[in-house]
Amino acid sequence: MPTTAHQIKLELSGSKPKIWRRLIIPADMLLSDLHKVIQTTMGWTNSHLHQFVKGRVFLEPPADDDFLDSAGIDYTGYTIDRLLENKNDKILYEYDFGDGWEHTITLEKVMNDYDGKLPVCTAGALNCPPEDVGGIWGFQEFKKAIKNPSHPEHEMYKEWIGEYDPEFFNMDEINEMLQEDNFGVFEW
């Protein structure tokens, strides 16, 4: 059944070369579901806090008793089309406040009468950084160490992460996961 869809581009801020994904999602997708889609398409493990930011408004999951001092708005019931209405509108998605991963989400196109599987990843580049690597700066240092066997931290990173290919991106695998329960996201 045809529906209205948004084609969005998701870019990891500060990554060089750019780590990004192009997604087609239902225009009325809940932010809680978009979070899951982002986790799956980027390769994150859903093990840290997150929020969406539009201008000066912080939208986040419902607060639990351990995190009562938040100034954000509960995003329950918010859909992406409330935040991204026109081509080139942007919002931020922040993940893991300790490492400070920021992602820019840009609305590239509104697609009326879309008649394909949703959500779907249609393009992208490069592997997501490992969790807890220390943000963009730590990731740059990690990449130097992991590819240089004589680097003093090479063995430590190999033991911690195992094999890591910064060029890896498997769109077919991502799309298979997106069709699973919870869009393939790991639940903690």
N, CA, C and O atoms as a DFTB+ gen file, in Angstrom:
752 C
 N C O
     1  1       0.844      -1.179       0.000
     2  2       0.000       0.000       0.000
     3  2       0.891       1.245       0.000
     4  3       1.733       1.384       0.887
     5  1       0.733       2.137      -0.951
     6  2       1.567       3.349      -1.021
     7  2       1.444       4.216       0.229
     8  3       0.376       4.325       0.832
     9  1       2.556       4.823       0.597
    10  2       2.603       5.687       1.769
    11  2       3.553       6.850       1.504
    12  3       4.318       6.828       0.539
    13  1       3.499       7.854       2.354
    14  2       4.453       8.957       2.254
    15  2       5.725       8.552       2.996
    16  3       5.682       8.083       4.133
    17  1       6.841       8.746       2.329
    18  2       8.139       8.367       2.899
    19  2       9.084       9.552       2.832
    20  3       8.925      10.462       2.019
    21  1      10.068       9.510       3.711
    22  2      11.141      10.502       3.708
    23  2      12.442       9.820       3.332
    24  3      12.792       8.779       3.888
    25  1      13.152      10.406       2.392
    26  2      14.520       9.980       2.118
    27  2      15.423      10.890       2.928
    28  3      15.426      12.107       2.744
    29  1      16.190      10.285       3.827
    30  2      17.062      11.066       4.703
    31  2      18.509      10.620       4.519
    32  3      18.787       9.487       4.126
    33  1      19.411      11.535       4.812
    34  2      20.836      11.211       4.844
    35  2      21.305      11.372       6.282
    36  3      21.063      12.398       6.918
    37  1      21.970      10.355       6.779
    38  2      22.477      10.308       8.140
    39  2      23.993      10.343       8.057
    40  3      24.604       9.448       7.472
    41  1      24.611      11.375       8.643
    42  2      26.065      11.522       8.591
    43  2      26.638      11.625      10.002
    44  3      26.123      12.368      10.838
    45  1      27.703      10.876      10.257
    46  2      28.396      10.956      11.535
    47  2      29.282      12.191      11.516
    48  3      30.258      12.255      10.768
    49  1      28.942      13.159      12.334
    50  2      29.665      14.437      12.356
    51  2      31.124      14.239      12.736
    52  3      31.446      13.489      13.657
    53  1      32.002      14.925      12.009
    54  2      33.421      14.905      12.307
    55  2      34.191      13.752      11.708
    56  3      35.419      13.724      11.792
    57  1      33.504      12.803      11.106
    58  2      34.224      11.650      10.542
    59  2      34.868      12.030       9.214
    60  3      34.252      12.671       8.362
    61  1      36.114      11.622       9.062
    62  2      36.856      11.863       7.827
    63  2      37.630      10.607       7.502
    64  3      38.499      10.212       8.279
    65  1      37.351       9.967       6.388
    66  2      36.289      10.300       5.436
    67  2      34.910      10.105       6.059
    68  3      34.771       9.466       7.102
    69  1      33.909      10.657       5.415
    70  2      32.551      10.714       5.968
    71  2      31.921       9.320       6.069
    72  3      31.905       8.554       5.105
    73  1      31.404       9.017       7.259
    74  2      30.616       7.805       7.504
    75  2      29.154       8.231       7.400
    76  3      28.704       9.107       8.138
    77  1      28.412       7.605       6.475
    78  2      27.044       8.055       6.232
    79  2      26.158       6.911       5.740
    80  3      26.638       5.864       5.305
    81  1      24.840       7.149       5.826
    82  2      23.833       6.226       5.318
    83  2      22.706       7.041       4.682
    84  3      22.378       8.132       5.150
    85  1      22.121       6.508       3.619
    86  2      20.899       7.082       3.024
    87  2      19.783       6.091       3.320
    88  3      19.900       4.897       3.048
    89  1      18.702       6.613       3.882
    90  2      17.585       5.768       4.314
    91  2      16.276       6.289       3.743
    92  3      16.103       7.489       3.534
    93  1      15.372       5.376       3.500
    94  2      13.994       5.747       3.207
    95  2      13.165       5.179       4.346
    96  3      13.197       3.980       4.621
    97  1      12.429       6.055       4.997
    98  2      11.652       5.699       6.186
    99  2      10.228       6.223       6.034
   100  3       9.998       7.159       5.269
   101  1       9.267       5.638       6.748
   102  2       7.923       6.220       6.733
   103  2       7.982       7.638       7.289
   104  3       8.671       7.891       8.277
   105  1       7.267       8.558       6.661
   106  2       7.265       9.946       7.129
   107  2       6.724      10.055       8.546
   108  3       7.103      10.956       9.294
   109  1       5.837       9.134       8.912
   110  2       5.238       9.188      10.250
   111  2       5.922       8.226      11.233
   112  3       5.309       7.812      12.217
   113  1       7.175       7.874      10.973
   114  2       7.916       6.992      11.882
   115  2       8.136       7.689      13.220
   116  3       8.533       8.853      13.267
   117  1       7.873       6.966      14.305
   118  2       8.130       7.488      15.642
   119  2       9.627       7.678      15.854
   120  3      10.432       6.917      15.318
   121  1      10.003       8.691      16.633
   122  2      11.420       8.912      16.940
   123  2      12.027       7.709      17.659
   124  3      13.200       7.393      17.463
   125  1      11.232       7.041      18.489
   126  2      11.735       5.848      19.173
   127  2      12.105       4.758      18.167
   128  3      13.067       4.020      18.383
   129  1      11.357       4.652      17.081
   130  2      11.686       3.677      16.034
   131  2      12.847       4.168      15.171
   132  3      13.691       3.370      14.763
   133  1      12.900       5.468      14.889
   134  2      14.026       5.996      14.126
   135  2      15.333       5.754      14.872
   136  3      16.353       5.450      14.253
   137  1      15.311       5.886      16.188
   138  2      16.502       5.574      16.996
   139  2      16.964       4.145      16.713
   140  3      18.154       3.907      16.509
   141  1      16.031       3.199      16.699
   142  2      16.383       1.799      16.438
   143  2      16.950       1.622      15.031
   144  3      17.923       0.894      14.838
   145  1      16.345       2.282      14.058
   146  2      16.824       2.197      12.678
   147  2      18.245       2.745      12.582
   148  3      19.097       2.157      11.916
   149  1      18.499       3.866      13.245
   150  2      19.848       4.447      13.233
   151  2      20.842       3.493      13.877
   152  3      21.933       3.284      13.346
   153  1      20.481       2.915      15.007
   154  2      21.381       1.980      15.681
   155  2      21.770       0.833      14.747
   156  3      22.941       0.462      14.669
   157  1      20.793       0.279      14.048
   158  2      21.051      -0.841      13.146
   159  2      21.863      -0.413      11.936
   160  3      22.834      -1.079      11.579
   161  1      21.486       0.677      11.306
   162  2      22.164       1.061      10.063
   163  2      23.586       1.550      10.303
   164  3      24.450       1.387       9.441
   165  1      23.835       2.141      11.454
   166  2      25.195       2.605      11.742
   167  2      26.059       1.512      12.375
   168  3      27.287       1.591      12.335
   169  1      25.424       0.499      12.954
   170  2      26.190      -0.574      13.586
   171  2      26.462      -0.341      15.055
   172  3      27.321      -1.002      15.638
   173  1      25.745       0.591      15.666
   174  2      25.889       0.816      17.106
   175  2      25.233      -0.339      17.864
   176  3      24.514      -1.143      17.270
   177  1      25.477      -0.422      19.164
   178  2      24.972      -1.543      19.965
   179  2      23.818      -1.166      20.895
   180  3      23.403      -1.991      21.709
   181  1      23.295       0.040      20.799
   182  2      22.164       0.471      21.627
   183  2      22.466       0.327      23.119
   184  3      21.616      -0.116      23.891
   185  1      23.663       0.698      23.510
   186  2      24.056       0.533      24.907
   187  2      24.298       1.856      25.625
   188  3      24.873       1.875      26.713
   189  1      23.858       2.973      25.018
   190  2      24.060       4.287      25.623
   191  2      22.817       5.152      25.433
   192  3      21.925       4.819      24.652
   193  1      22.774       6.257      26.156
   194  2      21.675       7.207      26.037
   195  2      21.729       7.923      24.691
   196  3      22.769       7.972      24.034
   197  1      20.590       8.473      24.300
   198  2      20.503       9.197      23.036
   199  2      19.449      10.292      23.137
   200  3      18.633      10.310      24.059
   201  1      19.483      11.202      22.173
   202  2      18.451      12.225      22.052
   203  2      18.479      12.786      20.633
   204  3      19.467      12.653      19.911
   205  1      17.369      13.417      20.256
   206  2      17.285      14.162      19.007
   207  2      17.259      15.637      19.367
   208  3      16.721      16.015      20.407
   209  1      17.837      16.474      18.510
   210  2      17.893      17.904      18.779
   211  2      17.408      18.643      17.542
   212  3      17.916      18.440      16.439
   213  1      16.422      19.499      17.743
   214  2      15.924      20.379      16.673
   215  2      16.024      21.799      17.205
   216  3      15.276      22.189      18.101
   217  1      16.954      22.574      16.646
   218  2      17.184      23.921      17.161
   219  2      17.672      23.832      18.592
   220  3      18.726      23.260      18.871
   221  1      16.890      24.408      19.499
   222  2      17.242      24.355      20.931
   223  2      16.355      23.405      21.717
   224  3      16.325      23.446      22.947
   225  1      15.636      22.550      21.004
   226  2      14.724      21.594      21.642
   227  2      15.387      20.216      21.669
   228  3      15.828      19.703      20.641
   229  1      15.446      19.631      22.863
   230  2      16.027      18.314      23.064
   231  2      14.900      17.320      23.281
   232  3      14.104      17.462      24.210
   233  1      14.834      16.311      22.418
   234  2      13.793      15.287      22.478
   235  2      14.451      13.969      22.846
   236  3      15.405      13.537      22.199
   237  1      13.934      13.334      23.892
   238  2      14.595      12.136      24.404
   239  2      13.576      11.105      24.855
   240  3      12.395      11.415      25.012
   241  1      14.039       9.866      25.064
   242  2      13.119       8.832      25.544
   243  2      12.554       9.215      26.911
   244  3      13.105      10.076      27.598
   245  1      11.460       8.576      27.298
   246  2      10.893       8.875      28.619
   247  2      11.948       8.714      29.710
   248  3      12.725       7.759      29.696
   249  1      11.968       9.643      30.645
   250  2      12.943       9.618      31.738
   251  2      12.665       8.439      32.658
   252  3      11.513       8.091      32.920
   253  1      13.747       7.828      33.144
   254  2      13.581       6.811      34.176
   255  2      14.019       7.414      35.507
   256  3      14.519       8.538      35.551
   257  1      13.836       6.685      36.561
   258  2      14.117       7.223      37.898
   259  2      15.587       7.570      38.119
   260  3      15.902       8.360      39.008
   261  1      16.488       6.995      37.329
   262  2      17.912       7.251      37.505
   263  2      18.390       8.492      36.769
   264  3      19.546       8.888      36.915
   265  1      17.519       9.112      35.980
   266  2      17.947      10.225      35.138
   267  2      16.893      11.336      35.182
   268  3      16.366      11.743      34.147
   269  1      16.596      11.814      36.377
   270  2      15.496      12.757      36.563
   271  2      15.853      14.205      36.263
   272  3      14.947      15.022      36.102
   273  1      17.131      14.561      36.179
   274  2      17.509      15.960      36.024
   275  2      17.542      16.428      34.571
   276  3      18.134      17.468      34.280
   277  1      16.938      15.706      33.679
   278  2      16.947      16.044      32.261
   279  2      16.101      17.277      31.971
   280  3      15.052      17.490      32.579
   281  1      16.583      18.088      31.022
   282  2      15.828      19.265      30.582
   283  2      15.115      19.002      29.262
   284  3      14.487      19.897      28.697
   285  1      15.216      17.770      28.776
   286  2      14.630      17.428      27.486
   287  2      13.145      17.146      27.567
   288  3      12.563      17.023      28.645
   289  1      12.552      17.046      26.382
   290  2      11.131      16.737      26.227
   291  2      11.002      15.258      25.893
   292  3      11.738      14.743      25.052
   293  1      10.070      14.574      26.548
   294  2       9.779      13.178      26.249
   295  2       9.295      13.079      24.805
   296  3       8.306      13.713      24.440
   297  1       9.979      12.295      23.989
   298  2       9.621      12.217      22.576
   299  2       8.542      11.188      22.258
   300  3       8.246      10.958      21.085
   301  1       7.951      10.570      23.266
   302  2       6.885       9.599      23.028
   303  2       5.809      10.231      22.153
   304  3       5.291      11.301      22.471
   305  1       5.482       9.576      21.068
   306  2       4.447      10.068      20.158
   307  2       4.948      11.006      19.071
   308  3       4.212      11.304      18.131
   309  1       6.194      11.479      19.180
   310  2       6.742      12.369      18.141
   311  2       7.096      11.549      16.903
   312  3       7.664      10.462      16.997
   313  1       6.746      12.096      15.752
   314  2       7.096      11.460      14.483
   315  2       8.099      12.332      13.733
   316  3       8.199      13.537      13.967
   317  1       8.838      11.696      12.828
   318  2       9.897      12.403      12.107
   319  2       9.333      13.539      11.257
   320  3      10.002      14.557      11.075
   321  1       8.120      13.385      10.735
   322  2       7.560      14.445       9.883
   323  2       7.203      15.706      10.665
   324  3       6.930      16.745      10.065
   325  1       7.202      15.629      11.988
   326  2       7.020      16.836      12.804
   327  2       8.304      17.656      12.876
   328  3       8.268      18.854      13.154
   329  1       9.442      17.002      12.623
   330  2      10.740      17.665      12.745
   331  2      11.370      17.968      11.391
   332  3      12.091      18.954      11.243
   333  1      11.099      17.132      10.421
   334  2      11.638      17.309       9.077
   335  2      10.470      17.443       8.113
   336  3       9.825      16.453       7.768
   337  1      10.199      18.666       7.681
   338  2       9.051      18.902       6.813
   339  2       9.442      19.228       5.381
   340  3       8.771      18.806       4.439
   341  1      10.535      19.983       5.215
   342  2      10.926      20.470       3.895
   343  2      12.320      19.982       3.528
   344  3      13.152      19.724       4.398
   345  1      12.560      19.860       2.232
   346  2      13.861      19.440       1.740
   347  2      14.963      20.265       2.405
   348  3      14.851      21.484       2.539
   349  1      16.021      19.581       2.815
   350  2      17.200      20.146       3.481
   351  2      16.986      20.529       4.938
   352  3      17.907      21.054       5.564
   353  1      15.793      20.283       5.506
   354  2      15.633      20.437       6.957
   355  2      16.593      19.469       7.638
   356  3      16.859      18.382       7.125
   357  1      17.116      19.875       8.807
   358  2      18.092      19.059       9.523
   359  2      17.728      18.947      11.002
   360  3      17.145      19.855      11.594
   361  1      18.088      17.817      11.568
   362  2      18.060      17.617      13.012
   363  2      19.340      16.883      13.388
   364  3      20.027      16.330      12.529
   365  1      19.648      16.883      14.664
   366  2      20.783      16.116      15.179
   367  2      20.279      14.903      15.931
   368  3      19.219      14.933      16.557
   369  1      21.047      13.846      15.861
   370  2      20.838      12.662      16.682
   371  2      22.126      12.491      17.462
   372  3      23.192      12.307      16.875
   373  1      22.035      12.551      18.776
   374  2      23.205      12.386      19.638
   375  2      23.117      11.041      20.334
   376  3      22.065      10.641      20.833
   377  1      24.259      10.349      20.352
   378  2      24.316       9.016      20.939
   379  2      25.578       8.896      21.782
   380  3      26.651       9.347      21.381
   381  1      25.442       8.294      22.934
   382  2      26.551       8.075      23.870
   383  2      27.144       9.413      24.282
   384  3      28.121       9.883      23.699
   385  1      26.544      10.010      25.287
   386  2      26.945      11.347      25.713
   387  2      28.385      11.394      26.213
   388  3      29.001      12.460      26.197
   389  1      28.932      10.270      26.655
   390  2      30.332      10.232      27.066
   391  2      31.281      10.369      25.886
   392  3      32.241      11.137      25.940
   393  1      31.012       9.620      24.814
   394  2      31.838       9.709      23.606
   395  2      31.393      10.864      22.712
   396  3      32.185      11.385      21.928
   397  1      30.135      11.262      22.829
   398  2      29.644      12.432      22.104
   399  2      29.459      12.230      20.605
   400  3      29.847      13.090      19.814
   401  1      28.874      11.107      20.208
   402  2      28.633      10.881      18.781
   403  2      27.456      11.723      18.322
   404  3      26.348      11.576      18.838
   405  1      27.686      12.598      17.364
   406  2      26.622      13.422      16.790
   407  2      26.423      13.031      15.331
   408  3      27.377      12.829      14.580
   409  1      25.173      12.933      14.963
   410  2      24.798      12.570      13.597
   411  2      23.876      13.661      13.058
   412  3      22.927      14.062      13.731
   413  1      24.150      14.136      11.861
   414  2      23.252      15.078      11.197
   415  2      22.291      14.277      10.326
   416  3      22.706      13.443       9.522
   417  1      21.003      14.547      10.502
   418  2      19.966      13.915       9.685
   419  2      19.381      15.001       8.806
   420  3      18.850      15.996       9.299
   421  1      19.482      14.802       7.495
   422  2      18.999      15.785       6.524
   423  2      17.887      15.169       5.692
   424  3      18.030      14.066       5.165
   425  1      16.774      15.892       5.578
   426  2      15.692      15.450       4.698
   427  2      16.087      15.774       3.262
   428  3      16.205      16.940       2.886
   429  1      16.287      14.734       2.469
   430  2      16.658      14.932       1.073
   431  2      15.448      15.013       0.150
   432  3      15.452      15.728      -0.851
   433  1      14.407      14.256       0.516
   434  2      13.263      14.201      -0.384
   435  2      12.040      13.657       0.347
   436  3      12.150      12.720       1.137
   437  1      10.875      14.248       0.081
   438  2       9.599      13.682       0.517
   439  2       9.059      12.891      -0.668
   440  3       8.949      13.408      -1.780
   441  1       8.726      11.639      -0.413
   442  2       8.285      10.743      -1.480
   443  2       6.824      10.373      -1.242
   444  3       6.526       9.541      -0.385
   445  1       5.920      10.983      -1.990
   446  2       4.506      10.648      -1.888
   447  2       4.247       9.346      -2.640
   448  3       4.868       9.079      -3.669
   449  1       3.343       8.554      -2.129
   450  2       2.957       7.288      -2.774
   451  2       4.129       6.327      -2.951
   452  3       4.241       5.665      -3.983
   453  1       4.999       6.249      -1.950
   454  2       6.113       5.297      -1.983
   455  2       5.540       3.895      -1.832
   456  3       4.685       3.658      -0.979
   457  1       6.003       2.980      -2.647
   458  2       5.427       1.640      -2.660
   459  2       6.505       0.559      -2.515
   460  3       6.488      -0.428      -3.250
   461  1       7.429       0.733      -1.586
   462  2       8.472      -0.258      -1.361
   463  2       8.566      -0.614       0.106
   464  3       7.807      -0.109       0.932
   465  1       9.525      -1.506       0.428
   466  2       9.738      -1.884       1.830
   467  2      10.269      -0.697       2.599
   468  3      11.073       0.085       2.092
   469  1       9.810      -0.574       3.823
   470  2      10.271       0.487       4.716
   471  2      10.547      -0.100       6.086
   472  3       9.821      -0.990       6.530
   473  1      11.560       0.368       6.752
   474  2      12.620       1.251       6.278
   475  2      13.598       0.478       5.404
   476  3      13.646      -0.752       5.428
   477  1      14.373       1.229       4.634
   478  2      15.370       0.621       3.773
   479  2      16.586       1.545       3.690
   480  3      16.461       2.769       3.642
   481  1      17.749       0.929       3.673
   482  2      19.000       1.649       3.462
   483  2      19.332       1.509       1.981
   484  3      19.408       0.394       1.464
   485  1      19.531       2.637       1.292
   486  2      19.772       2.595      -0.148
   487  2      21.219       2.914      -0.526
   488  3      21.621       2.690      -1.668
   489  1      21.998       3.430       0.412
   490  2      23.400       3.752       0.130
   491  2      24.102       4.050       1.455
   492  3      23.462       4.229       2.492
   493  1      25.404       4.097       1.394
   494  2      26.175       4.447       2.583
   495  2      27.647       4.218       2.338
   496  3      28.054       3.737       1.281
   497  1      28.434       4.569       3.328
   498  2      29.876       4.389       3.213
   499  2      30.505       4.214       4.584
   500  3      30.182       4.921       5.538
   501  1      31.398       3.264       4.650
   502  2      32.320       3.037       5.764
   503  2      31.653       2.433       6.997
   504  3      30.437       2.494       7.178
   505  1      32.496       1.855       7.824
   506  2      32.090       1.177       9.041
   507  2      31.931       2.176      10.184
   508  3      32.660       3.163      10.276
   509  1      30.983       1.903      11.032
   510  2      30.761       2.703      12.237
   511  2      31.929       2.502      13.212
   512  3      32.489       1.407      13.272
   513  1      32.300       3.519      13.962
   514  2      33.331       3.327      14.992
   515  2      32.873       2.317      16.041
   516  3      31.672       2.161      16.260
   517  1      33.806       1.633      16.690
   518  2      33.439       0.747      17.789
   519  2      32.869       1.553      18.966
   520  3      33.221       2.716      19.167
   521  1      32.000       0.924      19.722
   522  2      31.479       1.561      20.938
   523  2      32.637       1.854      21.904
   524  3      33.619       1.112      21.959
   525  1      32.504       2.925      22.646
   526  2      33.414       3.267      23.749
   527  2      34.860       3.500      23.316
   528  3      35.787       3.265      24.091
   529  1      35.053       3.958      22.083
   530  2      36.403       4.197      21.583
   531  2      36.895       5.611      21.915
   532  3      38.068       5.923      21.706
   533  1      36.007       6.460      22.428
   534  2      36.439       7.799      22.851
   535  2      36.037       8.922      21.912
   536  3      36.729       9.937      21.826
   537  1      34.932       8.752      21.211
   538  2      34.462       9.812      20.314
   539  2      35.305       9.891      19.052
   540  3      36.123       9.013      18.779
   541  1      35.093      10.957      18.286
   542  2      35.791      11.116      17.005
   543  2      37.307      11.136      17.196
   544  3      38.026      10.485      16.438
   545  1      37.800      11.863      18.182
   546  2      39.242      11.919      18.401
   547  2      39.790      10.529      18.716
   548  3      40.793      10.106      18.142
   549  1      39.131       9.830      19.622
   550  2      39.565       8.480      19.971
   551  2      39.500       7.531      18.784
   552  3      40.349       6.653      18.633
   553  1      38.486       7.711      17.942
   554  2      38.347       6.864      16.757
   555  2      39.491       7.085      15.779
   556  3      39.999       6.131      15.189
   557  1      39.897       8.333      15.607
   558  2      41.029       8.611      14.709
   559  2      42.298       7.940      15.235
   560  3      43.060       7.356      14.465
   561  1      42.518       8.024      16.531
   562  2      43.682       7.375      17.136
   563  2      43.580       5.855      17.028
   564  3      44.571       5.177      16.754
   565  1      42.384       5.330      17.244
   566  2      42.142       3.887      17.121
   567  2      42.503       3.400      15.715
   568  3      43.177       2.380      15.570
   569  1      42.056       4.127      14.670
   570  2      42.330       3.716      13.291
   571  2      43.833       3.702      13.012
   572  3      44.326       2.810      12.322
   573  1      44.563       4.688      13.546
   574  2      46.016       4.704      13.364
   575  2      46.651       3.474      14.017
   576  3      47.504       2.814      13.424
   577  1      46.227       3.183      15.230
   578  2      46.821       2.075      15.983
   579  2      46.474       0.722      15.379
   580  3      47.330      -0.160      15.304
   581  1      45.240       0.550      14.953
   582  2      44.791      -0.758      14.476
   583  2      45.453      -1.151      13.155
   584  3      45.631      -2.338      12.878
   585  1      45.819      -0.156      12.337
   586  2      46.432      -0.500      11.043
   587  2      47.960      -0.527      11.089
   588  3      48.605      -0.861      10.095
   589  1      48.539      -0.176      12.236
   590  2      50.001      -0.131      12.350
   591  2      50.462      -1.107      13.435
   592  3      50.372      -0.789      14.620
   593  1      50.954      -2.292      13.051
   594  2      51.373      -3.288      14.041
   595  2      52.475      -2.813      14.990
   596  3      52.650      -3.396      16.060
   597  1      53.217      -1.776      14.623
   598  2      54.270      -1.286      15.519
   599  2      53.771      -0.174      16.450
   600  3      54.530       0.319      17.285
   601  1      52.508       0.220      16.312
   602  2      51.934       1.239      17.203
   603  2      51.859       0.664      18.621
   604  3      51.490      -0.498      18.786
   605  1      52.202       1.458      19.654
   606  2      52.218       0.922      21.023
   607  2      50.861       0.407      21.522
   608  3      50.821      -0.405      22.446
   609  1      49.757       0.860      20.934
   610  2      48.433       0.407      21.377
   611  2      47.795      -0.601      20.419
   612  3      46.643      -0.991      20.605
   613  1      48.535      -1.017      19.406
   614  2      47.988      -1.939      18.397
   615  2      47.472      -3.234      19.026
   616  3      46.329      -3.624      18.786
   617  1      48.290      -3.892      19.814
   618  2      47.896      -5.181      20.400
   619  2      46.720      -5.029      21.356
   620  3      45.831      -5.880      21.386
   621  1      46.711      -3.949      22.140
   622  2      45.606      -3.724      23.068
   623  2      44.286      -3.610      22.299
   624  3      43.293      -4.239      22.666
   625  1      44.280      -2.795      21.217
   626  2      43.057      -2.624      20.423
   627  2      42.653      -3.918      19.728
   628  3      41.466      -4.235      19.668
   629  1      43.614      -4.669      19.202
   630  2      43.297      -5.939      18.539
   631  2      42.662      -6.910      19.529
   632  3      41.721      -7.629      19.191
   633  1      43.187      -6.923      20.760
   634  2      42.626      -7.806      21.779
   635  2      41.217      -7.360      22.167
   636  3      40.333      -8.191      22.376
   637  1      41.014      -6.054      22.262
   638  2      39.728      -5.492      22.668
   639  2      38.675      -5.652      21.575
   640  3      37.564      -6.100      21.855
   641  1      39.004      -5.295      20.345
   642  2      38.024      -5.251      19.258
   643  2      38.074      -6.482      18.377
   644  3      37.049      -6.894      17.835
   645  1      39.235      -7.074      18.225
   646  2      39.382      -8.145      17.244
   647  2      39.631      -7.523      15.881
   648  3      40.353      -6.533      15.764
   649  1      39.039      -8.100      14.865
   650  2      39.203      -7.566      13.515
   651  2      38.283      -6.372      13.319
   652  3      37.116      -6.407      13.711
   653  1      38.804      -5.327      12.717
   654  2      38.004      -4.148      12.406
   655  2      38.433      -3.644      11.037
   656  3      39.601      -3.332      10.808
   657  1      37.467      -3.571      10.137
   658  2      37.721      -3.066       8.794
   659  2      36.992      -1.736       8.643
   660  3      35.765      -1.728       8.544
   661  1      37.711      -0.603       8.621
   662  2      37.041       0.694       8.527
   663  2      36.281       0.892       7.219
   664  3      35.421       1.768       7.133
   665  1      36.585       0.093       6.202
   666  2      35.910       0.210       4.905
   667  2      34.623      -0.603       4.836
   668  3      33.846      -0.447       3.893
   669  1      34.387      -1.463       5.813
   670  2      33.261      -2.392       5.755
   671  2      31.919      -1.653       5.767
   672  3      31.671      -0.786       6.606
   673  1      31.076      -2.019       4.823
   674  2      29.690      -1.547       4.780
   675  2      28.905      -2.567       3.975
   676  3      29.176      -2.760       2.789
   677  1      27.935      -3.223       4.603
   678  2      27.161      -4.263       3.933
   679  2      25.686      -3.868       3.953
   680  3      24.973      -4.137       4.919
   681  1      25.243      -3.229       2.876
   682  2      23.871      -2.740       2.790
   683  2      22.855      -3.890       2.823
   684  3      21.790      -3.747       3.423
   685  1      23.164      -5.013       2.194
   686  2      22.231      -6.147       2.199
   687  2      21.995      -6.652       3.616
   688  3      20.861      -6.931       4.005
   689  1      23.073      -6.766       4.382
   690  2      22.956      -7.217       5.777
   691  2      22.139      -6.228       6.601
   692  3      21.294      -6.633       7.400
   693  1      22.383      -4.949       6.412
   694  2      21.620      -3.922       7.125
   695  2      20.137      -4.042       6.792
   696  3      19.297      -4.010       7.691
   697  1      19.812      -4.180       5.519
   698  2      18.407      -4.255       5.116
   699  2      17.720      -5.512       5.626
   700  3      16.530      -5.481       5.938
   701  1      18.446      -6.612       5.715
   702  2      17.879      -7.819       6.327
   703  2      17.541      -7.555       7.787
   704  3      16.463      -7.921       8.255
   705  1      18.455      -6.924       8.502
   706  2      18.232      -6.629       9.918
   707  2      17.062      -5.671      10.107
   708  3      16.290      -5.820      11.054
   709  1      16.920      -4.685       9.216
   710  2      15.831      -3.711       9.346
   711  2      14.451      -4.355       9.238
   712  3      13.465      -3.772       9.688
   713  1      14.368      -5.546       8.651
   714  2      13.085      -6.243       8.521
   715  2      12.770      -7.110       9.741
   716  3      11.682      -7.678       9.833
   717  1      13.713      -7.215      10.675
   718  2      13.508      -8.006      11.886
   719  2      12.716      -7.208      12.926
   720  3      12.486      -6.009      12.766
   721  1      12.305      -7.896      13.991
   722  2      11.657      -7.213      15.117
   723  2      12.562      -6.110      15.627
   724  3      13.782      -6.265      15.651
   725  1      11.976      -5.000      16.033
   726  2      12.717      -3.856      16.551
   727  2      13.760      -3.335      15.565
   728  3      14.751      -2.722      15.961
   729  1      13.526      -3.584      14.282
   730  2      14.425      -3.123      13.218
   731  2      15.840      -3.659      13.383
   732  3      16.810      -3.045      12.938
   733  1      15.939      -4.825      14.036
   734  2      17.229      -5.478      14.199
   735  2      18.099      -4.925      15.296
   736  3      19.246      -5.346      15.445
   737  1      17.581      -3.990      16.069
   738  2      18.403      -3.356      17.102
   739  2      18.583      -4.302      18.290
   740  3      17.698      -5.095      18.611
   741  1      19.735      -4.202      18.927
   742  2      19.979      -4.959      20.147
   743  2      19.201      -4.300      21.278
   744  3      19.261      -3.081      21.444
   745  1      18.494      -5.073      22.035
   746  2      17.752      -4.552      23.194
   747  2      18.500      -4.894      24.470
   748  3      18.931      -6.032      24.653
   749  1      18.655      -3.928      25.343
   750  2      19.322      -4.156      26.626
   751  2      18.317      -4.223      27.722
   752  3      18.682      -4.410      28.883
